[in-house]
């Protein structure tokens, strides 16, 4: 239950915090964009099974790969697409912490 709460807390509460703290003038617009980051999980449709609660997404799915992570980080350096980099990195953070929970659980 803690793993679920932390994972989805990062997906939904961190965007609210980022929007309120760093984008005050257009906070709701930014929050909605950040919430749309959950769409990165579209690449789960390529996996069989589509959802496996005991699978780490990081470097398993194409949009969760280390190469994709490098692209997301690079987006931070370009003002016009910076928000997309933030979106993707928040998503990767949530999934990486989820992977840590899997490692802890298996010990």
C-alpha positions as CSV (number, residue, x, y, z in Angstrom):
1,X,0.0,0.0,0.0
2,X,2.9,2.4,0.8
3,X,4.5,1.7,-2.6
4,X,1.2,2.5,-4.4
5,X,0.7,5.7,-2.3
6,X,4.3,7.0,-2.9
7,X,4.2,6.1,-6.6
8,X,0.9,7.8,-7.4
9,X,1.6,10.6,-4.9
10,X,4.6,11.5,-7.0
11,X,2.6,11.3,-10.2
12,X,-0.2,13.5,-8.9
13,X,1.0,15.6,-5.9
14,X,4.5,16.6,-7.1
15,X,3.0,18.3,-10.2
16,X,0.7,20.3,-7.9
17,X,3.7,21.3,-5.8
18,X,5.8,22.2,-8.8
19,X,2.9,24.2,-10.4
20,X,2.2,26.1,-7.2
21,X,5.9,26.8,-6.3
22,X,7.4,27.6,-9.6
23,X,4.7,28.6,-12.0
24,X,2.4,30.8,-10.0
25,X,1.0,32.9,-12.9
26,X,-0.2,29.8,-14.9
27,X,-0.2,27.2,-12.2
28,X,-3.3,25.2,-13.3
29,X,-2.1,25.1,-16.9
30,X,1.3,23.7,-15.8
31,X,-0.3,21.3,-13.3
32,X,-2.5,19.9,-16.1
33,X,0.6,19.5,-18.4
34,X,2.5,17.8,-15.6
35,X,-0.4,15.4,-14.9
36,X,-0.4,14.5,-18.6
37,X,3.1,13.0,-18.0
38,X,1.3,9.8,-17.0
39,X,0.8,9.4,-20.8
40,X,4.5,8.3,-21.0
41,X,3.1,5.0,-19.8
42,X,1.7,4.4,-23.3
43,X,4.7,2.3,-24.0
44,X,3.4,-0.2,-21.5
45,X,1.1,-1.4,-24.3
46,X,4.1,-2.9,-26.0
47,X,4.8,-5.2,-23.1
48,X,3.4,-8.6,-22.4
49,X,1.7,-8.5,-20.0
50,X,0.8,-4.9,-20.3
51,X,0.8,-4.4,-16.5
52,X,3.1,-6.4,-14.2
53,X,3.2,-5.1,-10.6
54,X,6.5,-6.8,-10.0
55,X,8.3,-5.3,-13.1
56,X,10.6,-2.3,-13.0
57,X,9.6,0.1,-15.8
58,X,13.0,1.8,-15.9
59,X,15.0,0.5,-18.9
60,X,12.3,-2.0,-19.7
61,X,9.9,0.1,-21.8
62,X,11.2,2.3,-24.6
63,X,10.0,5.6,-23.1
64,X,11.5,4.6,-19.8
65,X,14.9,3.7,-21.2
66,X,18.2,5.3,-20.2
67,X,18.4,6.8,-23.7
68,X,15.0,8.4,-23.2
69,X,16.1,9.6,-19.8
70,X,19.1,11.4,-21.3
71,X,16.7,13.1,-23.9
72,X,14.4,14.2,-21.1
73,X,17.3,15.7,-19.1
74,X,18.5,17.5,-22.3
75,X,15.1,19.1,-22.7
76,X,15.7,21.0,-19.5
77,X,18.2,23.2,-21.3
78,X,15.8,24.4,-23.9
79,X,13.2,26.9,-22.7
80,X,10.5,26.1,-25.2
81,X,10.4,22.4,-24.2
82,X,11.7,22.6,-20.6
83,X,8.3,21.7,-19.2
84,X,8.3,18.5,-21.2
85,X,11.6,17.6,-19.6
86,X,10.2,18.3,-16.2
87,X,7.1,16.2,-16.9
88,X,9.2,13.2,-18.0
89,X,11.7,13.5,-15.2
90,X,8.9,13.6,-12.6
91,X,7.5,10.5,-14.2
92,X,10.9,8.7,-14.2
93,X,11.4,9.7,-10.5
94,X,8.1,8.1,-9.6
95,X,9.0,4.9,-11.5
96,X,12.6,4.8,-10.2
97,X,11.3,5.0,-6.6
98,X,8.8,2.3,-7.5
99,X,11.7,0.1,-8.6
100,X,13.5,0.8,-5.3
101,X,10.4,-0.5,-3.5
102,X,10.6,-3.7,-5.6
103,X,14.3,-4.2,-4.6
104,X,13.5,-3.6,-0.9
105,X,10.5,-5.9,-1.2
106,X,12.6,-8.7,-2.7
107,X,15.3,-8.7,0.1
